Amino acid sequence: MKIQINTDAHSVGTQARAAHLNAEVKQALAQWNSKITRVEIHLSDENGSKNGQLDQRCMLEARIEGRQPVAVSDHAATMEQAVQGATQKLVRMMSGILGRLHEHRQESSGRTSSDTRQEEVPETDSGIRLPDK
């Protein structure tokens, strides 16, 4: 998984911040490392040099192998909070998307969790099977 960091003119990007962001996002998305080809991190200060509440924005765009890219964003008072919020949203989204994909693959292969054990059901004289009471 490649991680690309983009900042606007008002956000200060340092090597230390880039390394920290890289590690934080990779750790959060580690379980889908083989499914995600790239994550783009877009950091911006929406009010520029003015002080404001919730003006720091982090947008994360994940490119999933064989699927359309997905994006989430979060606004917060600090850039670190915005990154944490966006990362949590992306983790929830990936769980939903890839969880459904995993379930769909199980269903299309004919396997479901209920296929693990077949119960004995007696037949009636008419040939219709009824469950035990």
N, C-alpha and C positions, 0 to 999 in steps of 0.2 A: 504494500500500500504506500503510495506516494502522498506526501502532504505538501501543499503549496500554500504559503501565507502571503496575503495581500493586505496592504494598509493604505489608508487615505493620507492626504497631506498633513492632517492634524494628529495622526496617531504616530507615536514614536515606536519604531521597530528596532530592537537590538538583537544581537546574536543570542544573548542569554534568554530573552523573551521568546525568540523563535525556537530555541532548543526546548524550553519549558512547554510551550504550546504543542510542539511536535510530540513530546513524550506523553503529555496529558491526553491528547486525542488518540494516539496509538494505543495507550493503555485502555482507554474507555471502549475502543472499538476492536480490541484484540481478538475477540471471539469470532469476528467476521473478517479477519485479515485476508483470508483467501477469496472472499466474495467482493471486497471493496478494492477497486483499482486505484482510486485517487480521492483525496479529500482536499477541498479548497477552503481555506479559512480567510474570511474577509472581515477586517477590523476597521471600524470607523468611529469617529467622534462627530455625531450629527449636529452639534451646535458649534463646532469649530473651537475657537479660543474662548468663547463664552462659557461660563459655568452653568450647568443645568442638571436637573435631576433626571436620571435614566437616559442620559444622552450618549452613553457608550453602547455600541452595537457590535455584536458578533454574528456573522452569518456563516453557517457551515453547509457546504454542498458536497454530498457524497456521490460518487459514481460507482454504481453497483454493476458488476459483470453481467451483461446480458439484459439489463433493465435501464429504464430512464433514470437520470440523476434525480436525487431528492435533496431538498434544502430546508433548513430550519434557521431561525434567527432568534436572538434574545437581546433585550435592552436592559441595562443596569446602570448603577451609579459608578461602578468601576469596570475596567476592561476585564479583570480577572473574574468578576461575578458574571459578566456577560458571556464569557467563554464557558464557564461552568454551566450556566443555564442552557446555552445552545448545545453543549455536549450532552447534557442529560436528555434534552428533547430529541437529539439525533439517536441516542441509544434506545429510547422508547420507540421511535419510528422504525429503526432497524429491527428491533425485536418483533414488531408487528409485521413488517414486510417479509422478513426472512422466516419468521415463524409460520406465516400463512403459506409461504412458498414450500417450506418443509412439509407441512400438512398436505398440501396439494400433491406433492410428489409421492407421499405415502398412499394417498387415495388413488392416484392414477396407476400406481404399481400394484394395486389390489390389496394392499396391506392397510389395516386400520388397527387401532388399539383393541377393538372388540374381536378381531380375528385371532387373538392369541389363544382363546379357549372356546371350543364349541360345547354347549350344554346338550345333554341327552334330553330330547323331548319326545314323549310317547305319541304314537299315532292312534287315531280313533278308527273305528270300523269304516268310516267314510273316506279314509285316506288323508284327512286333514290333521296336521300336527298341532297339538295343544300343549302349552307348557304345564308343568306340574303345579299344583296349588300349594 
